[in-house]
């Protein structure tokens, strides 16, 4: 039998104080292992003792020079698009009608399904997926959009089809190659390494990126620098006050040690956005992926692991959607309980009140 080589250990340094407000942390969870992939080590998380902050972070935290070892077998989305059934294509038509009526995008063709766009207001999970597909942005043909952490470029390809001038950035060379094979302009590396000109983009979007970053404040500041006047940052990240974190505690999938270095809530994110200089912002929570988060957290509680590459059976997917409805119902009463934080912020303003889709971010 060929011996299996153990993955190399990850060097880490103590991080006793809150990276956002500086208050000492209190131990929250200890002895956690990687539940999604195979990064080595046991990891602990602390929570800020300042009740007005509540940030959760890894303590000790992987050193920047060693963090790559946590991503040796990290899952990257492939480029293939699954074949869709007739029902799925009909639903796509409904979504296109919704995006036309809410955000002003052209429908690619005319079908009867487009006229049933209003159905999405009774399907909160599908509606939030539709909003996410355009990052809550109204149509802006020729608008310059940068996605930080674009993966294989699936979202960028959709936005390019809808008229945006798109640009991507990712740390995974394979993902960058896959995105380029779609005909997309994508760079490899960190945002701080690119030296993009000042005010290069009208919109910068980041989905589940900032929790992986050692210096979130510096990342937000660089985004602010490359945004044009009146440009918008759209950011999604796990919410440490979510319903499933309260239910599953240490088994919550979005803890994801050792890759998630910081896990935010509404208060911590509002503080960071304000300190960096975004003058207008909304920070809310949404139920996107509450279904997948519930199923993954169940698996971790039951077996200590969750395989993200496996498609759950129909019954499990149905249960996940039911639980997404449960979170939606509670979210109406407790707006801070959604699985993800959604931030939409402007770097500079002309003194005008928030308008357009900024006022529509209170979504379920």
VEXFI-485942 format. One record per residue (C-alpha): x, y, z. Coordinates in Angstrom, 2 decimals. Layout:
N
{r {X,Y,Z}} ...
***
This chain:
364
{r {0.00,0.00,0.00}} {r {1.31,3.44,-0.93}} {r {1.41,5.65,2.17}} {r {-0.77,8.77,2.06}} {r {1.23,11.92,2.66}} {r {-0.23,14.22,5.30}} {r {-0.89,17.80,4.20}} {r {1.69,20.31,5.46}} {r {0.87,22.13,8.67}} {r {-0.27,25.75,8.53}} {r {1.70,28.29,10.54}} {r {-0.50,30.53,12.68}} {r {-0.07,33.47,15.03}} {r {-2.09,34.49,18.10}} {r {-4.81,37.07,17.44}} {r {-6.25,37.83,20.89}} {r {-7.81,41.24,20.11}} {r {-10.65,42.11,17.76}} {r {-9.28,43.14,14.34}} {r {-12.13,45.66,13.95}} {r {-12.49,47.46,17.30}} {r {-9.43,46.27,19.27}} {r {-11.34,44.82,22.24}} {r {-10.11,41.51,23.72}} {r {-11.80,38.41,22.38}} {r {-13.52,35.60,24.26}} {r {-13.17,31.95,23.28}} {r {-16.20,30.80,21.30}} {r {-15.33,27.42,19.72}} {r {-12.19,25.32,20.12}} {r {-10.65,22.30,18.42}} {r {-12.47,22.63,15.09}} {r {-11.16,20.87,11.99}} {r {-11.73,21.55,8.31}} {r {-15.18,20.05,7.62}} {r {-15.36,20.79,3.88}} {r {-11.93,19.91,2.49}} {r {-8.67,18.63,3.99}} {r {-6.71,21.55,5.43}} {r {-4.60,20.39,8.39}} {r {-4.78,21.45,12.02}} {r {-7.28,22.25,14.73}} {r {-8.71,25.73,14.90}} {r {-10.38,27.97,17.45}} {r {-12.60,31.01,17.07}} {r {-13.06,34.01,19.32}} {r {-15.88,36.52,19.60}} {r {-15.34,40.19,20.35}} {r {-16.21,41.08,23.94}} {r {-17.63,44.42,22.80}} {r {-21.39,43.84,22.46}} {r {-21.60,46.68,19.93}} {r {-19.19,44.77,17.66}} {r {-19.51,40.98,17.94}} {r {-16.96,40.06,15.25}} {r {-15.91,36.38,15.15}} {r {-12.38,35.52,14.03}} {r {-9.80,32.72,14.01}} {r {-7.42,32.80,16.99}} {r {-4.69,31.84,16.30}} {r {-4.97,32.98,12.67}} {r {-3.09,31.41,9.72}} {r {-0.11,33.46,8.60}} {r {-0.50,35.09,5.17}} {r {2.53,33.21,3.83}} {r {0.92,29.87,4.78}} {r {-2.77,30.44,4.06}} {r {-2.43,28.88,0.59}} {r {-2.14,25.48,2.26}} {r {-5.80,25.79,3.28}} {r {-6.80,25.89,-0.42}} {r {-4.84,22.94,-1.85}} {r {-8.03,21.02,-2.71}} {r {-10.48,23.92,-2.46}} {r {-13.55,23.53,-4.66}} {r {-13.71,25.75,-7.75}} {r {-16.80,25.89,-9.92}} {r {-16.39,24.32,-13.34}} {r {-17.25,25.93,-16.62}} {r {-19.86,23.44,-17.81}} {r {-23.51,24.47,-17.85}} {r {-25.97,21.66,-17.02}} {r {-28.69,20.76,-19.52}} {r {-31.98,22.30,-18.43}} {r {-35.41,20.73,-18.45}} {r {-38.44,22.38,-20.03}} {r {-39.64,23.50,-16.58}} {r {-36.27,25.04,-15.77}} {r {-36.26,26.94,-19.05}} {r {-39.77,28.21,-18.28}} {r {-38.56,29.41,-14.87}} {r {-35.65,31.15,-16.60}} {r {-38.23,33.03,-18.68}} {r {-40.03,34.10,-15.52}} {r {-36.72,35.34,-14.09}} {r {-35.97,37.32,-17.25}} {r {-39.36,39.00,-16.98}} {r {-38.68,39.85,-13.33}} {r {-35.26,41.35,-14.15}} {r {-36.86,43.41,-16.92}} {r {-39.55,44.84,-14.65}} {r {-37.40,45.42,-11.57}} {r {-34.01,46.35,-13.03}} {r {-34.73,47.34,-16.63}} {r {-32.84,44.56,-18.44}} {r {-33.96,43.50,-21.91}} {r {-35.61,40.09,-22.16}} {r {-33.60,37.86,-24.58}} {r {-36.59,37.04,-26.74}} {r {-40.27,37.02,-25.90}} {r {-42.03,34.11,-24.24}} {r {-45.22,33.56,-22.29}} {r {-43.12,32.90,-19.18}} {r {-41.90,36.53,-19.17}} {r {-45.43,37.68,-18.31}} {r {-45.42,35.65,-15.09}} {r {-42.53,37.62,-13.53}} {r {-44.73,38.52,-10.55}} {r {-44.66,34.86,-9.43}} {r {-41.17,35.45,-7.97}} {r {-42.68,37.67,-5.28}} {r {-44.24,34.50,-3.88}} {r {-40.98,32.53,-4.19}} {r {-38.47,34.37,-1.98}} {r {-35.63,31.91,-2.61}} {r {-35.91,32.20,-6.39}} {r {-36.35,35.95,-6.18}} {r {-33.17,36.45,-4.16}} {r {-31.30,34.25,-6.67}} {r {-32.56,36.51,-9.46}} {r {-31.46,39.66,-7.61}} {r {-28.06,38.10,-6.97}} {r {-27.64,37.24,-10.66}} {r {-27.34,41.00,-11.39}} {r {-25.89,41.96,-7.98}} {r {-28.91,44.19,-7.30}} {r {-27.81,46.49,-10.14}} {r {-30.12,48.23,-12.58}} {r {-29.32,47.95,-16.27}} {r {-26.41,50.17,-17.31}} {r {-25.23,49.29,-20.84}} {r {-21.50,49.94,-21.07}} {r {-21.10,50.24,-17.31}} {r {-17.71,49.10,-15.99}} {r {-18.01,46.25,-13.46}} {r {-15.24,44.42,-11.60}} {r {-15.89,41.13,-9.79}} {r {-13.27,40.34,-7.14}} {r {-13.21,36.57,-6.66}} {r {-14.92,35.80,-9.96}} {r {-14.05,32.06,-10.05}} {r {-14.61,30.58,-13.49}} {r {-16.58,33.65,-14.61}} {r {-20.15,32.32,-14.64}} {r {-21.59,35.52,-13.14}} {r {-19.44,37.76,-15.32}} {r {-20.59,35.96,-18.47}} {r {-24.23,36.65,-17.55}} {r {-23.53,40.31,-16.80}} {r {-21.61,40.73,-20.05}} {r {-24.63,39.35,-21.92}} {r {-26.75,41.97,-20.14}} {r {-24.63,44.85,-21.43}} {r {-21.99,45.42,-18.76}} {r {-18.28,45.84,-19.58}} {r {-16.95,43.22,-17.19}} {r {-13.56,42.59,-15.66}} {r {-12.68,39.79,-13.24}} {r {-10.05,38.96,-10.64}} {r {-9.28,35.68,-8.88}} {r {-6.45,33.92,-7.01}} {r {-6.99,30.49,-8.58}} {r {-5.01,30.05,-11.83}} {r {-7.34,27.25,-13.03}} {r {-10.40,29.42,-12.45}} {r {-8.79,32.33,-14.28}} {r {-8.01,30.09,-17.25}} {r {-11.61,28.83,-17.27}} {r {-12.94,32.40,-17.20}} {r {-10.65,33.44,-20.04}} {r {-11.93,30.51,-22.11}} {r {-15.36,32.20,-21.92}} {r {-13.85,35.24,-23.63}} {r {-13.72,37.27,-20.39}} {r {-11.02,39.68,-19.26}} {r {-9.77,38.27,-15.95}} {r {-6.58,38.93,-13.95}} {r {-4.76,36.67,-11.49}} {r {-3.83,37.85,-8.00}} {r {-4.91,40.15,-5.18}} {r {-6.67,43.45,-5.84}} {r {-3.83,45.37,-4.19}} {r {-1.37,43.87,-6.69}} {r {-3.21,45.02,-9.82}} {r {-2.59,48.79,-9.54}} {r {-5.81,49.56,-11.40}} {r {-6.11,53.29,-12.18}} {r {-8.09,55.48,-9.81}} {r {-11.86,55.48,-10.53}} {r {-11.63,52.58,-12.99}} {r {-15.03,50.97,-12.30}} {r {-18.65,51.96,-11.84}} {r {-19.40,48.87,-9.74}} {r {-17.20,46.47,-7.77}} {r {-18.81,43.24,-6.54}} {r {-17.49,40.63,-4.09}} {r {-19.42,37.50,-3.11}} {r {-17.96,35.55,-0.19}} {r {-14.49,37.05,-0.48}} {r {-13.93,39.43,2.43}} {r {-14.17,36.68,5.07}} {r {-11.06,35.08,3.51}} {r {-8.95,38.26,3.72}} {r {-6.39,39.04,6.42}} {r {-6.96,42.82,6.21}} {r {-10.62,43.53,5.33}} {r {-10.21,47.26,5.97}} {r {-7.40,47.55,3.40}} {r {-9.45,45.62,0.82}} {r {-12.44,47.94,1.28}} {r {-10.16,50.97,0.99}} {r {-8.67,49.74,-2.30}} {r {-12.15,49.07,-3.68}} {r {-13.11,52.62,-2.74}} {r {-10.04,53.93,-4.61}} {r {-10.87,52.16,-7.88}} {r {-14.56,53.13,-7.81}} {r {-15.66,56.05,-9.95}} {r {-17.56,58.93,-8.34}} {r {-20.99,57.65,-7.41}} {r {-19.87,54.07,-8.02}} {r {-21.13,51.22,-5.88}} {r {-19.62,48.39,-3.89}} {r {-21.81,45.27,-3.60}} {r {-20.58,42.78,-1.02}} {r {-21.94,39.48,0.32}} {r {-20.47,37.58,3.27}} {r {-21.73,35.16,5.96}} {r {-23.67,36.69,8.85}} {r {-22.56,35.49,12.28}} {r {-26.00,36.36,13.71}} {r {-27.81,34.11,11.23}} {r {-30.55,31.69,12.19}} {r {-28.49,28.63,11.29}} {r {-25.50,29.81,13.32}} {r {-27.78,30.18,16.33}} {r {-29.19,26.68,15.70}} {r {-26.07,24.73,14.75}} {r {-23.41,26.68,16.68}} {r {-19.99,24.99,16.12}} {r {-21.47,22.87,13.30}} {r {-22.53,25.91,11.27}} {r {-21.11,25.38,7.78}} {r {-20.13,29.01,7.24}} {r {-17.59,28.94,10.05}} {r {-15.38,27.08,7.52}} {r {-12.10,26.98,9.46}} {r {-9.33,27.71,8.55}} {r {-10.38,29.64,5.41}} {r {-12.89,32.05,6.95}} {r {-10.67,34.38,8.95}} {r {-13.34,36.91,9.96}} {r {-17.11,36.44,10.20}} {r {-19.06,39.68,10.38}} {r {-22.47,40.91,11.44}} {r {-24.46,44.03,10.59}} {r {-22.79,46.17,13.28}} {r {-19.19,45.25,12.43}} {r {-19.75,45.69,8.72}} {r {-21.43,49.07,9.21}} {r {-18.44,50.19,11.28}} {r {-15.90,49.09,8.67}} {r {-17.79,50.67,5.79}} {r {-18.08,53.95,7.68}} {r {-14.42,54.01,8.77}} {r {-13.15,53.40,5.25}} {r {-15.13,56.38,3.97}} {r {-18.17,55.06,2.13}} {r {-20.59,57.90,2.63}} {r {-23.85,56.13,1.82}} {r {-24.57,52.49,2.48}} {r {-27.17,49.90,3.36}} {r {-26.27,46.76,5.30}} {r {-29.00,44.14,5.47}} {r {-29.29,40.36,5.70}} {r {-30.71,38.00,3.08}} {r {-31.82,34.36,2.94}} {r {-29.77,33.40,-0.12}} {r {-28.40,29.84,0.26}} {r {-30.26,29.31,3.54}} {r {-31.27,25.99,1.98}} {r {-27.70,24.86,1.24}} {r {-26.46,26.22,4.56}} {r {-29.07,24.22,6.44}} {r {-28.23,20.94,4.66}} {r {-24.48,21.41,5.00}} {r {-24.74,22.25,8.70}} {r {-26.91,19.17,9.26}} {r {-24.25,16.96,7.65}} {r {-21.50,18.51,9.77}} {r {-23.50,17.98,12.97}} {r {-24.24,14.37,12.02}} {r {-20.88,13.23,10.63}} {r {-18.39,16.06,11.07}} {r {-18.11,16.51,7.28}} {r {-19.97,17.94,4.29}} {r {-19.15,17.13,0.66}} {r {-19.95,20.20,-1.44}} {r {-19.40,18.33,-4.70}} {r {-22.37,16.00,-4.14}} {r {-25.83,16.99,-5.35}} {r {-28.32,16.20,-2.57}} {r {-31.24,13.87,-3.40}} {r {-34.58,15.43,-4.26}} {r {-36.00,14.93,-0.77}} {r {-33.08,16.73,0.85}} {r {-33.29,19.60,-1.64}} {r {-36.99,19.93,-0.91}} {r {-36.30,20.00,2.83}} {r {-33.66,22.68,2.26}} {r {-36.17,24.87,0.40}} {r {-38.72,24.40,3.20}} {r {-36.12,25.51,5.74}} {r {-35.30,28.51,3.56}} {r {-38.99,29.44,3.86}} {r {-38.68,29.06,7.64}} {r {-35.76,31.49,7.71}} {r {-37.67,33.86,5.42}} {r {-40.63,33.84,7.82}} {r {-38.43,34.59,10.81}} {r {-36.52,37.20,8.83}} {r {-39.71,39.25,8.50}} {r {-39.74,39.56,12.30}} {r {-35.96,39.56,12.93}} {r {-34.26,41.30,9.97}} {r {-30.73,40.43,11.17}} {r {-31.18,36.63,11.06}} {r {-30.50,36.03,7.34}} {r {-27.62,33.75,6.30}} {r {-25.68,36.42,4.42}} {r {-24.93,40.08,4.88}} {r {-25.64,42.23,1.84}} {r {-23.75,45.53,1.65}} {r {-24.41,48.15,-1.04}} {r {-22.30,51.27,-0.56}} {r {-21.21,54.37,-2.47}} {r {-17.69,55.68,-2.16}} {r {-18.59,59.27,-3.01}} {r {-21.89,61.08,-3.25}} {r {-23.17,64.43,-4.40}} {r {-25.38,64.93,-1.36}} {r {-28.40,63.32,-2.97}} {r {-30.46,60.74,-1.03}} {r {-30.05,57.09,-1.79}} {r {-31.92,56.11,-4.91}} {r {-32.62,53.28,-7.32}} {r {-31.73,49.81,-6.18}} {r {-30.00,51.06,-3.02}} {r {-33.43,51.59,-1.56}} {r {-34.51,48.05,-2.51}} {r {-31.96,46.08,-0.53}} {r {-34.39,45.16,2.25}} {r {-35.13,41.84,0.56}} {r {-36.15,38.46,1.85}} 
***
